[in-house]
Amino acid sequence: MQVVPREGDNAMAIAGPRPMEWSTVPYSAPQAPVPNGKQRTSSLESPIMLLTGHQSAIYTMKFNPSGTVIASGSHDREIFLWNVHGDCKNFMVLKGHKNAVLDLQWTTDGSQIISASPDKTLRAWDVETGKQIKKMVEHSSFVNSCCPSRRGPPLIVSGSDDGTAKLWDLRQRGAIKTFPDKYQITAVSFSDAADKIFSGGIDNDIKVWDVRRNEVTMTLQGHSDTITGMQLSPDGSYLLTNSMDCSLRIWDLRPYAPQNRCVKIFTGHQHNFEKNLLKCSWSPDGSKVTAGSADRMVYIWDTTSRRILFMLPGHTGSVNECVFHPNEPIVGSCSSDKQIYLGEI
């Protein structure tokens, strides 16, 4: 613990661990002077936290809806749960997958985690007990991506190298629908009302499926290489996609949008020979986007101006996923270097 004298008075300001209080307002307790004069903006114990423990590359990470826990999925086949506050301890390990964990998502209420793996399964986990509560086994090849619906029944969509997206209801056995494509599907998402599914794959196109009619109603074209990640905007109006063509695109999904629905293109981040499925995500207010990058940097863009706001160094391997905290100015990133960083922005 470092003791810093304050200029002009004899009081001692203690710089070190502060009491952790969970609240959604910016942390504003009395603050010690910081070397470069910057005020702290979050309740992280330190402006940058490093989380280590995975034995291999980390492909995916997500904050839970309340922002108190991180789940991370790794090539070591395990899912780690970490506290966001205090010293960011790893407090639980979910074991069961027979191969890497390529994607994971929290359900909307934060009680379960859904994970996807090349072991051809999707699994649902109870976060309280750490137990696997459902194993979904109908894909015939790698499961690359999964996404839970935001509202309504507990639906999950998955995308696989077997060329199908499948729709699952956590209350039922087996997939309730299959959406067949000609090519491997590498990224999937739901529309806001869960009446449509978006799938992207190695044919570079994003297909919009009508869930009831079981057919493609729209194809979003513009990327020139494999789609590696996608996420629906917080307000449900736009879809963000990351591609191996080293571009990030925003598509207007609103019913009467113009013919060319690609409204923004962001560049700067890199994909490389590793061909990892680099993810992308929105900030909670939709003002910023971020994406994984093979050049070991975390990129954050301003959605309106398309400018790069931050290029954050630190990782020593491909950054596979970056995510924004749900209610504080914190970004988390996970990498092939087996490490997770949490940083204030």
TORKE-271811 format. One record per residue: x, y, z of N, C-alpha, C in turn. Coordinates in steps of 0.1 Angstrom, whole numbers, plus 5000, padded with zeros to 4 digits. Atoms other than C-alpha are relative to their C-alpha. Layout:
BEGIN
XYZXYZXYZ/...
! end
This chain:
BEGIN
500849885000500050005000500950125000/499149895002501550334990499350125007/500549894992501150645012500550134992/499649885008501050974992499650135008/500349874993501351315010499350094990/500749905009498951574996500650135002/499449865000500251914987499250095009/500749894993499452195011499349965013/500550034987498251995041500749885005/499250114993499551745066499349874999/500750135000496851485060500749904991/499450115009497951155045498849944992/501050075008495851015016500649864997/499650145002496050645014499549964986/500350065013496250504979500149855001/500050144998495250144979498649944999/501350065001492349904981498950095007/501049924994489150094987498849915003/501150084997485949965002499249984987/500750035013483949794974498550025003/501549994998480349914972499449984986/500650015013478249794943498950104998/501049915004476350064927500250044986/499849975014475650184892500450154998/499549865002476750544899501549995000/498650005000480350624892500650015014/499450004987482550564922500650145003/499549874998483350904938500350035014/499549984987484750854972501250105000/498849925001487551084983501149934994/499050085008490351004960501450065003/498649964999494151014964500450064987/499549955013496051214939500649894992/499450115008496950994910501250064992/498849945006500351034893499750104988/500249915011498951184861498750095002/501149914997496051364878498749954995/501350055005493251144863499249955011/500950054990490251074884499649864996/500550135003489050714887498650014996/501449995005485850644868499249885003/500750134997484850294880500349955014/499850074987484650074910500949895000/498950105000487449844899501050045010/499049974990490049804925501250084995/498949935006492649934902499650044985/500549965013492350114868500149894989/499950125009493549794851500249885009/500050134992492949444865500449894990/499650115008494649134851499549875006/500650124995492848804855500749884993/499250115005494948484851499549875006/500450134994494148114856499749904989/500250095011493147964823501349944995/498850075005495547704809500350024986/499949995015495047794773499350124995/500649885006493748054749498550025004/501449964996490548234760499350064987/500749965013488048264731498850095003/501349924998485048434748499950045014/500349954987484048634778498850095000/501149914999480948814790499850045015/500549954987479749024820498649945002/501450034998476648904836499150135000/500849885002473649134833500150115011/499949904989474249304867501450055001/498749945000477949354860500949955011/499250044988479249164891500949884997/499350135003480548844874500450004986/499650025014482548764843500049844998/499850145004482248424826501050004988/499150015011485148324803500149854996/499950135006485448024780501349984992/498750015005488747874769500249874992/499650125007490547624747500349885011/499850104989491247444781498749925003/501350074998487547324779499250055012/500649964987486647514811499450144998/500649874999484347804819500350055014/499749954987485648024847499050125003/500749884996483548264867500950085010/499249904992485248574882499250115006/500649884995484248844905500650124993/499549885007484449184888500650105010/499649904990485049374921501049935010/498950054991487749334948501249964991/498850045007490649134936499749904988/500450085013488748964907500349865001/499750154998488948614921499249924991/500750115007488048314901499349915010/500750074989485348154923499349884996/500750135004483947874902500549964986/499650065013484947644873498949914995/501050095006482347484850500649904991/499350105008483547154836499049904994/500950095007481946924811500249994986/499750005014482847024776501249914997/498950095004485046774758501050074990/499149925009486647044736499950145004/500049864997487247414736498650065002/501349924999484547664746500250124991/499849895010484147894716499250125002/500949894998481248104727499249975012/500950024989479248164758499250135002/501049894998476248384767499349985014/500950004988474348474799498650014995/501449985002470648434799499650145005/500449864997468748764803499950025016/500249984985468048704841501349975007/498750024994471748614847500149875008/500050124992470848274862500749884993/499450115007472248054835501150054990/499149975011475148044810499849894990/500150095012474847894775501450004994/498750015006478047764759500049914988/499950075013479047634725501449954998/498750075000481947394717500149924987/499850105011483547194689499749865004/500450134996482546894709498649964995/501350025006479246934689498850035009/501149984991477247034719499950155004/500349884992475647334735499649965014/500350044987475347334772499450125008/500549904991473347524798500449975014/499550024987474747574832499350095010/500549934989473247684865501150085007/498949924995475347974878500149985015/500050024985474347924915500849885004/499450124996475447564917501249954992/499050045009477847534888499849874993/500350125007476047234875499550024986/500550005014475347154839498549955001/501450044999471547154835499449954987/500550045013471147084798501149984991/499050025010473146934771499349984987/500750005013472046994735500949944989/499050095008473546734711499649974986/500450045013471946744677500850054988/499149965011474646924657501049894997/499150115004476946694637501450054998/498749955001479946924638500250115010/499749894990481547214657498950095002/501049894997479147454674500850125002/499249885000480647794668499450125008/500649884995478148034682498649975006/501450024993475048064705499550145004/500649884996472648334715498749975006/501350014994469748344739499150114996/501049895003466548544732500050105011/500049894990466248874750498750005009/501250004993462648824760499149884996/500950115004459748574759500649865005/499650134995460348194762501549995000/498550024999463848064770500549934988/499650055013464948024734501550024998/498649995003468547964722500149974985/499750045014469847974686501549975000/498650045001473147804677500349994985/499550015013475247804646501249904999/499150115000477447514635500749984986/499350035013480047394609499249894992/500850105008477347134599499150084991/500849925009475747424580498650035004/501349974995472747464602500050105012/500349934988471347704627498949925006/501150084993469147534653499450095011/500749924989466547684676499649905011/500250094988466247534711499150075010/500749954988463747584739500549925012/499450074989465347514772499149925008/500950084993462147364785499749874993/500350115008462047104758501249924996/498950095005464146804746500250034985/499650005014465946844713499750144994/500249875007465947134688498650014995/501449995005462547274679499950044986/499949975014463647404645501449994995/498750005006466547364621499950094988/499949915011467547634596501249964991/498950065008469647464568500650104991/499249915009472347664550501049914992/499150085008474847544524501450005006/498749984995477847664544500150005015/499849994986479347654578499550135006/500549884993477647894602500950035012/499049974990480148084624499550115010/500549904990477948354641498550004998/501549995000474248374651499650105010/500649904991471948624668498549994998/501549985001468248684676499750154997/500649875001466248984666499550035014/500449964987464949184696498749935004/501350074996461449014695500249854998/499850145002463048674688499149944989/500850055012460848644656500949984988/499150025011463948644634501349965006/498750044996467348484635501050054989/498949955010470548624619501149895001/498950095001473248384607501050054990/498949965009476648454592501049884999/499150115001479248214579501150024990/498949995009481948134554499750054986/500449955014479948254524499950165001/499949864998480348614538498750075001/501349944999476548684538499449985014/500850014988474348754567498549974996/501450035004470948584564499150035011/501049974991467848694581498949904998/500950115000465548394589498750045007/501349994993461848424597499749875008/500050124992461448184626498749924997/501350085002457748104619500049944986/500150055013458148064582501149914996/498950095002461447884584500850034987/499449975012462848074555500850145001/499249875000465348354546499250114994/500849895005463548684542500950114995/499149895004466648904536501449955001/498650034999470348864529500850135000/499249884999472749134540501449974994/498750025007475749154516500950125000/499149894999478849354518501449955005/498850064995481449154538500649924988/499450085010484048984516500849885005/499450124994485248714540499149965012/500850064990483948494568499550095011/500649924989481648654594500549925013/499450074988483348584628499250035013/500849964988480948764653498950094996/501149905002477748954655499350025013/500849964988475749134681498950104996/501149915002472349304681500250135009/499849874992472349674692499149995012/500850004988470949744727498550044997/501449975003467849904711499349914990/500650105009467349614687499950044986/500349955013467449834656501249964990/498950025008470949744643500849885003/499250124998473249444638501550044998/498549985002477049474643500649874996/499450125004479149224625501550024998/498650005001482849144625500449894989/499750095011484548974595501549994998/498650025003487848824584500550104989/499649905010487849104557500550125008/499449894992489149324586499150125000/501049894999485949534587498949965010/501150014990483249584613498950084993/501149935006479849674599498750015009/501349994994476549804612498950004990/501150025010473349704594498750055007/501249954995470049884598498949894998/501050105001467349624606498650045000/501449954998464349854609499249974987/500850065011461449744587500150084987/500049935013461550034562501350074997/498749945002465250094561500350004985/499750005015466750174526500649874996/499550135006467849894503501449965005/498750044995471449914513500050025015/500149994985471249834550501350025007/498749974993474949874557500250155002/500049854997475050214574501450055005/498749964995478550214589501049894998/498950105002481950044582501150055009/498949964991484750054608501249914996/498850085003488349944601501150045010/498949984991491649924619500549875006/499650124994491549594636500449904990/499450105009493149284621499549865003/500250144999492348924614501349944994/498850065006495248684606499949854998/500050145004496248334597499449905011/500650094989494948194631498549984997/501450025003491448244617499149985012/500950014989489948284651498750084998/501349945001486248374654500050125009/499949884991486848734667498650065001/501349954997483748874683500050155000/500249865000482349224685498850035009/501149974992480049414708499850155001/500449864998478249734716500150055014/500149954986478449964746498550015003/501450014996475249964766499150114994/500849895006474150304752500150014985/499950005015475050214716501050104994/499249895006477550504713501449954996/498750055003480650284710499949854996/499950145003481549944695501549965002/498650054998484549724701500149864993/499950135007485949414683501449945004/498850074999488549144688500950034988/499049985011491749184668501249925002/498850095000494648964659501350075003/498849924998497149244663500350035015/499849994985496949214702499550135006/500549884995495149544706498549995002/501549994999491649624719499650134993/500449885008489949864695498650045005/501349944997487050094705499750114991/500449905010485250304679498850085006/501249924998482850594682499049974989/500950055010479650474665499650114990/500549895009478650814651501150044990/498949945008482050944638500849894993/499250115005483450594631501550015003/498649994996486750714646500449905011/499550094989488950484667500250095012/499849924987488650624703501249955008/499050074992490950374719500749894993/499350135004493650124709500849965013/499450034987494549954742500949894999/499050115001497749754744499949925013/499950084988498649484770500049854997/500050145003497749154755501249964991/498850055008500548934740499549904990/500550105010498248724718498750074994/501349955007495148774695499050035011/501149974992492348954713498849944994/501150075006489448724707498650065003/501249934997486648914724500250125009/500049894991486149254740498550035003/501449974996482949354759500050125010/500249884991481649664777499349955012/500750034988480549644813498550064998/501449955002476649684815499750145006/500349874994476749994837501150095005/498949924996480250124843500950024988/499149985011482950264820501249915001/499050114999484849934820500049924987/500050095011485949724790500849885004/499350124997486949364794500549934986/499550065013489149174768500649865004/499450134997490248804766500849974987/499050015010493048674745500649864999/499350135001494948374732501249995009/498950014991497648474757499649955014/500650064988495348304784499750105010/500249894990494748644801498750084996/501249905001491748874807500550135006/499849874994492149244812498750075002/501149914998489549474828500750145001/499449864999490249844822499050105000/500949885000488650174829500250074987/499849925012487950384798499450145003/
! end
